Amino acid sequence: MEELKSSFPFTGLTDQQVLNSRQKHGFNVLTPPPREPWWKLFLEKFDDPVIRILMIAAFIAIAVGVMDGQYWEGVGIVIAILLATTLAFINEYKANQEFDVLNQVRDEDTIKTFRNGQLEMIPKKDLVVDDVILLELGEEIPADAHVLDAVSLQVNESRLTGESVPVVKVVDAGSVHKETAYPPNMLLRGTTIAEGRTVAKITQVGDYTEIGKTARAAAEETQDQTPLNIQLSRLSKIIGVVGFGAATILFFSLIAYSVFMDHLELTLSQWYFIKVMFLSLILGLIPLWLPILFDAFELLNLNYKLPAWFEKTGFSKWLLSIGLGAIVFGIGIGMGYGMGHVSLVPQEWITHDVAKDFLKYFMVAVTVIVVAVPEGLAMSVTLSLAYSMRKMIASNVLVRRMHACETIGAATVICTDKTGTLTLNEMRVQESELPGIQLPFSKSALKPFDTLYIEAMCANSTAHLGKNEEGKLHYLGNPTEGAILMWLQSMGLDYLSYRTQFKIKKQLPFNTERKYMATLGQGKENGLVLHVKGAPEIILQNCDSYLTVSGPVSIEKQRPTIQQKLQDFQKRGMRTLGFAYTKIEKYSNEELQDIGHHLIWLGFVAIADELRPETPDVVRAC
């Protein structure tokens, strides 16, 4: 069996080197995503398109209320706004606090680390760059590291890649020719040792690890709008265009009607003043009506967009517009005075009764805008999303943003992880093609051929079976090998007793270049046997016969049939594992490196990760 190059020739860092490294690279902790202060989170609620149009309506209603003493309409809109925004803020703030609790990592777990020439147990958070650590089967890798030494090392990288198949890790990356998601000599934080053990040197800690970068990318919030926000934004544009348009038409219609019916009698000087006033107001209110005009273009599918400079200028555009309106008003009054249309006495520009009539028409027009705004819409949307959020939390699904609830409801495609989500993340033997025996094995009447198959599965393996805290049987090590041991255990066969009876002489571990594992040993009934297990297509091409109940026979006629069966299982998403053997009289290291072309084919098994029992019903319900 392989061993580490030497019993722990690593001295590790000194205390001073640890301090220096920590000052340069920081602690081995993942920084939680930055949180906005609560007051910013609260103000964000006012960015909702319906809330914005409600605020405009409230301002107009209150302004008009100051003139005629009717405040309740404006106050009611303000209350509706505060209720909707406060409820949304409280729900999301509580959800963020719950996420903070879940995001606390177990940084106090200890790791075997070489420090000051000794092997010590160091908390994960205290590890630094250049620390040398010792990791064994089942342990989680605490930081990104470079492999210094390894024995049959395989790592489960499913947390990063989604693939449950362990990846072989080696010291020399150049010795592995298979392309992998990450370099074969690198260990990554959050992954686990599936088989073997290793000594590694830490290269990155905390946020600079691969999983730290992934966590930061996942925490970044995009500015994409949800489907409901898009619909509400369109609704607010429709309300703005229709309400403003109807109010404008109604206002000028009332003026025209009054003039036609002789209810509004104005002098030439007064008409001049009103025209100057209207022109000044139009220019002063450009930031109000110009976006509504372009919203109308958009609703009519006309390809006109609001100028980018206008959207970016912010509050300054109001100052420019008001200034422009004031300048035009001053010029108009000055020109009117020069032409004799405007008196030097402002009280003569327009009478009190005429001003009162215009104000009455304006209030009627504003009432149309206020009535057009659905004050209860924001509250109803907030309440429905809050109810959905609470319902999901009751189902053990935390939601950080309320609008995520409606986004889920608008989904048309759902992408889900398979391993461990739809499946049990437990490999199991589904089918077998072992022509030389009859299954299931009969423990009370095993034939020599049966023992040969059992040796091939038990002795030529590095996996083990154990029980978890609940007393349930599970495998330790390679999941493919573990699935075979579980299969034998289900037939009442104790793999450990057969492994013990097979006296191992030499063993060649599996790697991705050879694609097979070989074990040479002395069997109880079959003598000195070399067992080979691995990729069926590799092993099959090295076999010239296969085992039947009558003994080995030529495999040439059966080879196409076996290859077709292998392809059929692989098309069904199953992993296949082939077995072969040969009897030899003497052995050498060279024989294990080159298994030759005279193996005897035993057969193969098809292994798959079973679906969870509830998965079909869940998919059907979805």
Disulfide bonds with the S-S distance in Angstrom:
none
